[in-house]
Each structure stands twice: as C-alpha cells, then as structure tokens.
Amino acid sequence: MDGIESTLRLYAPFLVSYGAVIVPTAAVCFLLAYLLNRRAKSGTFYVERTTDDAQDDDDNSHPSSHEYDDDAEHIPYRADVYPQEEMIARSEAFHMMMQKRRTVRFFTDRPIPRTIIENVLYAAGASPSGANSQPWTYVVVSNPATKAEIRDIIEAEERINYERRMGDAWVKELRILKTSWRKPHLETAPYVIVVLRQLYGVRSDGSRKNYYYTDISVAISVGILLAGLQNVGLVTTTTTPLNAGPALRKLLQRPANERVMLLLPVGYAAEDATVPPLRRKSLDEQFLWV
C-alpha cells in the first residue's frame, strides 16, 4: 500500500495535468457522438446527394419518409400501353388543348360543382415528389367574406410592390399585360386556391421529419393542376403574393411549417375576357435533341 501511495504522489502532477485535457476532450467527443446518433435516428441528419443521385426522386423512391415498413414488398404496376397511332393522336390532342391555355384575369361568378375542383386536386395530388413527401397544401376558398379579405391583403401589398418595391424595369415589363395592383378577380372567381409549401413534416408524436426538394415538388404538382383546370374548361392566373404570405397564412390559420407560394383564382372566363397578344417560343427555341 505504501508503494502505491508513493507512486500516486510521484505521478499526481502529471495525472492532473493530462486529466485537465483528456477528460474534457473525452466528454465532448462522447456528447458529439450521442447527438449525432440521435439526429441520425430522428431523420434530421442526412447527406446532400449529387444531381445524378437526385434524378430518381419520384413517388416510389424513399418510402421510409412516411414511416412505411422497410420490408414491405412492392406492389405490381401495369402502365397503359397504346398503339403508336393512338399515342400520336393523344399527344396531338393534349398539345392542342394546352396551347389554348392562357393566363386569364376576367372571370364570371358562375358556380362550379365542388366535385370538379376535387377531381382536379386529386390529379395534382398524384404528382411525384421528393421522397414521396407530398409537401403541398391546397386551401380552396369559396367563402365570399374570406375572398374579400384575401383581396384586401393582396392589394395592400401589391400597391406597395408596384409603387416602390418592383422598380421601373419590372413594372414596364408588365405593361403589355395591363396588370395593376387592383385584383377584383380574387372576389369574382368562384374559388381561390391558395398553394402552400410544407417546409417539413410533423409526425404523430410531434417530432419533425425531413422533406426534400419541396420547391420543385410543389411546382410539378401545380403544373398538373393547371393542366387539369384546362382539361375541364376552367381558367386561372398564377398569382405570386409577394410579401403577402404571412398575412395569408394567419388568415387561413395554417401552421408554422407552411409557406404561401401561389394564389390561383379559378372559374369560367368572362365572355368579354381578353388576353395580351403574346407569342410562344417555337419548338426549336425551347428544346434540343441530343
């Protein structure tokens, strides 16, 4: 025992000196390892993938984002296959229909069956999304009082945008469209669809779950929505509510994980509706064959 005590007295200064460095360092390393392990388990820690890796992000890519069973077997899928002549005819018909699509700002208040809007939204909801997150919320507003409030919010911000924020060059570009800060169509159209992007998901226990590529996912879904509206003979205008998002989100009582992206007044075009004489780019100006 005397030998042990003398040895401890001899090496005590060194143990204290090294301990002052080693013990805190070890504690920090342990804490970091613990936190990284927790983040990995909660799904909030991930590695950003390259563009090549990202190309497979469709609705079947990462079922674990919605807490599916990783061992679940994939279900059969059979795509519709048409004779080439029919494929050409269908592609031409769709092309001609979409060429008629225009941004319209003149609506009638003619009512639209809710089923039509629901079916079009179902189609938009079938859109592919990053890790199948489906990070969109479509709020369909038909209540006249709420539409009036939306118009008030939009016009208040748009007046500032046109007079101060957008600048002369931007306002000049819009002259051919004959737009202004006044938005009466937001009240005239039977429906106003407010498109919100979900920044992240919320699990049943209240914890967050990551969503991926939310901007492009919502954009693709809205593209399908626009095609669906054109298909049933309705018109819309894609309104980007610059600086009006927070007030709209508060009005519609949407949660903190959602951001307003677009407003889409939806209805029948007025009989005296007009559109500017815009020219669409030719095929050669838009596409390349490699």
C-alpha positions in Angstrom: 0.0 0.0 0.0 2.9 2.4 0.8 4.3 1.7 -2.7 1.0 2.6 -4.3 0.7 5.8 -2.3 4.2 6.9 -3.1 3.7 6.2 -6.8 0.5 8.2 -6.8 2.3 11.1 -5.1 5.0 10.9 -7.7 2.8 10.9 -10.8 -0.1 13.0 -9.4 1.1 16.3 -11.1 1.2 14.5 -14.4 -2.2 12.9 -13.9 -3.8 16.2 -13.0 -2.2 18.0 -16.0 -3.2 15.3 -18.6 -6.6 14.9 -16.9 -7.4 18.5 -17.4 -7.1 18.0 -21.2 -8.2 14.3 -21.7 -11.3 14.3 -19.5 -13.0 17.3 -21.1 -12.0 16.2 -24.6 -13.4 12.7 -24.0 -16.6 14.2 -22.6 -17.0 16.5 -25.7 -16.4 13.5 -28.0 -18.9 11.4 -26.2 -21.5 14.2 -26.3 -21.0 14.8 -30.1 -21.3 11.1 -30.8 -24.5 11.0 -28.7 -26.1 14.0 -30.5 -25.1 12.7 -34.0 -26.6 9.3 -33.1 -29.9 10.9 -32.0 -30.0 13.1 -35.1 -29.5 10.1 -37.3 -32.2 8.1 -35.6 -34.6 11.0 -35.8 -34.0 11.5 -39.5 -32.8 15.1 -39.2 -29.2 14.2 -40.2 -28.6 13.5 -43.9 -26.1 13.8 -46.6 -26.9 16.0 -49.6 -26.8 14.0 -52.7 -25.5 14.9 -56.1 -27.6 15.9 -59.1 -27.1 12.4 -60.6 -28.3 10.8 -57.4 -31.3 13.1 -57.2 -32.8 12.2 -60.6 -34.6 9.1 -59.1 -36.5 11.1 -56.6 -40.0 10.1 -57.6 -43.1 8.9 -55.7 -41.6 5.4 -55.2 -38.0 6.3 -54.2 -37.9 6.7 -50.4 -41.0 5.2 -48.7 -39.3 5.5 -45.3 -40.0 9.2 -45.3 -43.6 8.3 -44.4 -42.6 5.7 -42.0 -43.5 2.8 -44.2 -42.4 -0.7 -43.4 -38.9 -1.0 -45.0 -39.6 -4.8 -45.5 -42.9 -4.2 -47.3 -42.9 -5.7 -50.8 -43.6 -3.5 -53.8 -47.0 -3.9 -55.4 -47.4 -4.7 -59.1 -47.8 -1.9 -61.6 -49.0 -2.0 -65.1 -48.9 1.1 -67.3 -51.4 1.7 -70.1 -49.9 1.0 -73.5 -51.5 2.3 -76.7 -50.8 1.6 -80.3 -48.5 4.2 -81.8 -51.2 5.7 -83.9 -53.3 6.3 -80.8 -50.3 7.7 -78.9 -49.7 10.2 -81.7 -53.3 11.2 -81.7 -53.4 11.6 -77.9 -50.2 13.6 -77.9 -51.6 16.0 -80.5 -54.9 16.4 -78.8 -53.1 17.2 -75.5 -50.7 19.6 -77.2 -53.6 21.5 -78.9 -55.5 21.7 -75.6 -52.6 23.1 -73.7 -51.7 25.5 -76.4 -55.1 27.2 -75.7 -54.1 27.7 -72.1 -53.8 31.4 -71.2 -53.5 33.4 -68.1 -56.9 35.0 -67.6 -57.9 37.8 -65.3 -61.5 38.2 -66.2 -63.9 35.7 -64.6 -67.6 35.2 -64.2 -69.1 34.3 -60.9 -70.9 31.3 -62.4 -70.8 28.5 -59.8 -68.7 25.4 -60.3 -69.6 22.0 -58.8 -67.2 21.2 -56.0 -66.6 17.7 -57.4 -64.9 19.2 -60.4 -62.4 21.0 -58.2 -61.9 18.0 -56.0 -61.1 15.8 -59.1 -58.6 18.3 -60.4 -56.9 18.5 -57.0 -56.8 14.7 -56.8 -54.9 14.7 -60.1 -52.5 17.4 -58.7 -52.0 15.2 -55.6 -50.8 12.3 -57.7 -47.7 14.3 -58.7 -44.3 12.9 -57.9 -42.4 14.5 -55.0 -39.1 14.2 -53.3 -39.0 11.1 -51.1 -42.8 10.9 -51.6 -43.2 13.7 -49.1 -46.1 15.3 -51.0 -45.2 18.7 -49.4 -48.2 20.7 -50.6 -51.3 22.0 -49.0 -54.1 23.3 -51.3 -56.6 25.6 -49.4 -59.7 26.1 -51.5 -61.5 29.3 -50.6 -65.1 29.9 -51.7 -66.5 31.9 -48.8 -67.1 35.5 -50.1 -66.0 37.2 -46.9 -62.7 35.3 -46.9 -62.1 36.0 -50.6 -62.7 39.7 -49.8 -60.1 39.6 -47.0 -57.6 37.9 -49.3 -58.2 40.6 -51.9 -57.5 43.3 -49.3 -54.3 41.6 -48.2 -53.1 41.2 -51.7 -54.0 44.7 -52.9 -52.4 46.3 -49.9 -49.0 44.6 -50.7 -49.3 44.8 -54.4 -49.8 48.6 -54.3 -46.5 48.9 -52.4 -44.9 46.5 -54.9 -46.0 48.4 -58.0 -45.2 51.8 -56.5 -41.9 51.1 -54.7 -40.6 47.5 -54.5 -40.6 46.2 -58.1 -38.8 49.0 -59.8 -39.4 50.8 -63.1 -38.0 48.0 -65.3 -40.2 45.3 -63.8 -43.3 47.5 -64.0 -42.5 48.3 -67.6 -42.3 44.6 -68.5 -45.8 44.2 -67.1 -47.4 47.0 -69.2 -48.3 44.7 -72.1 -50.3 42.5 -69.6 -52.2 45.6 -68.4 -52.0 44.5 -64.8 -52.1 46.7 -61.8 -52.2 46.4 -58.0 -56.0 46.1 -58.2 -57.2 42.4 -58.1 -61.0 42.3 -58.4 -60.9 38.8 -59.9 -59.9 37.5 -56.5 -63.5 38.1 -55.4 -65.3 37.4 -58.7 -63.9 33.9 -59.3 -65.9 31.3 -57.5 -62.8 29.7 -56.0 -59.4 31.0 -54.9 -56.9 28.1 -54.4 -54.0 29.1 -52.1 -51.0 26.8 -52.7 -48.7 26.3 -49.6 -45.4 24.6 -49.5 -44.6 22.4 -46.4 -41.1 23.0 -45.2 -41.1 19.8 -43.2 -43.5 17.2 -42.0 -44.8 16.6 -38.5 -45.0 13.0 -37.1 -47.8 11.8 -34.9 -45.6 12.3 -31.8 -45.0 16.0 -32.8 -41.4 15.5 -34.0 -40.2 16.8 -37.3 -39.5 14.8 -40.4 -37.4 16.0 -43.3 -38.9 16.9 -46.7 -36.7 17.0 -49.8 -36.9 19.2 -52.9 -40.1 20.9 -51.7 -39.9 23.8 -54.2 -39.7 21.6 -57.3 -42.2 19.1 -55.9 -44.9 21.7 -55.4 -44.1 23.3 -58.8 -44.7 19.9 -60.5 -47.9 19.4 -58.7 -49.2 22.9 -59.6 -48.3 22.2 -63.2 -50.5 19.1 -63.2 -53.2 21.3 -61.5 -53.0 23.8 -64.3 -53.4 21.1 -67.0 -56.3 19.7 -65.1 -58.1 23.0 -65.0 -57.5 23.5 -68.7 -58.8 20.0 -69.3 -62.2 20.8 -67.8 -62.6 24.2 -69.4 -61.7 26.5 -66.4 -59.2 29.3 -66.4 -56.9 30.8 -63.8 -54.0 33.2 -63.3 -50.9 32.2 -61.3 -50.6 35.0 -58.7 -47.4 35.2 -56.7 -48.3 37.1 -53.5 -45.1 39.0 -52.9 -44.8 39.9 -49.2 -48.4 38.8 -48.5 -47.6 35.3 -47.4 -47.5 35.8 -43.6 -50.9 37.6 -43.5 -52.5 35.0 -45.8 -51.1 32.1 -43.6 -52.5 33.8 -40.5 -55.9 34.4 -42.2 -56.2 30.8 -43.2 -54.8 29.6 -39.8 -52.0 27.5 -41.4 -49.2 26.0 -39.3 -45.7 27.3 -39.0 -44.2 24.7 -41.3 -46.2 26.0 -44.4 -45.3 28.9 -46.7 -47.6 30.5 -49.3 -46.4 30.0 -52.8 -49.2 30.8 -55.2 -52.8 32.1 -55.4 -55.0 30.6 -58.2 -58.4 32.2 -58.7 -60.4 29.6 -60.6 -63.5 29.9 -62.7 -65.1 30.3 -66.1 -63.6 33.0 -68.4 -65.9 36.1 -68.8 -67.5 36.4 -72.2 -65.6 39.7 -72.8 -62.3 38.4 -71.4 -59.2 39.5 -73.2 -55.6 38.4 -73.2 -52.4 40.1 -74.5 -51.1 39.1 -77.9 -48.1 37.1 -76.6 -46.0 34.8 -78.8 -44.9 31.4 -77.6 -41.4 30.3 -78.5 -41.1 27.8 -81.3 -40.1 24.2 -80.8 -36.5 25.0 -81.9 -36.3 27.8 -79.4 -37.4 25.7 -76.5 -36.0 22.2 -77.0 -32.8 20.5 -78.1 -32.3 16.9 -79.3 -29.0 15.5 -78.2 
